[in-house]
Amino acid sequence: MARLMQYFFSLAHDDDGDVPGWVLITLMTAGLVILIWGLAGPALSAVFEQAIDRVTAF
């Protein structure tokens, strides 16, 4: 048990590679947002316009 705790403690304090990992995660997230926005943007815009038209029709 002590060896396992020591292993996790060493992982928590090992900072090598943290910055490139976070940069990669950030870039991949931005890429996914752009991809999803490109695919769903027109549909979401149409839904929004339809909702506004229904509200203003009252």
N, C-alpha and C positions, 0 to 999 in steps of 0.2 A: 504494500500500500504506500509506503514511504517513497519507493522508487517511482510509482505512478504520479504521486503528488509532485515530486521533484521534476519529472518530465514535463508536466503541465506548467509548472512554475517557470521552467526554462523556456517553454514556448511563449509564455506571456511576456517575457522580458527579452525575447529575441526580435529585434527590430529590423533585421536584414530583409530587404525585399518588400517592406510595407508600402513605401511610396510608389514604386512601379505597379504594384498590385492595385492600389487605390486609383492610380491614373488610368489603368486599364479598365477597371470597373466603371469609372466615370465616363470614359470614352464609349464603352459599350452601351451604357445606359442612354447616353445622348444619341447614339446611333439608333437604338431601339425606339426612342421617342420620335425621332425624325421619320423613321420607317412607318411607325403606326400612325403618326399624324398625316403622313402622305397618303396612306391607304384609307384612313377613316375620316379625314378632314372634310371631303365633299359630302359624305353622308351625314356627319354631325352638323355641318352647315345647313343642309337641307332640313334636318329635324328642327334645328333652332328657328329657321325662317318659318317653317310650318307652325311651330308653337306660337311665335309672335303674331302670325296672321290670325290664328284662332283667338288669341287674347284680344287683338284689336278689332275683331269682328263683332264683339259683344257690344 
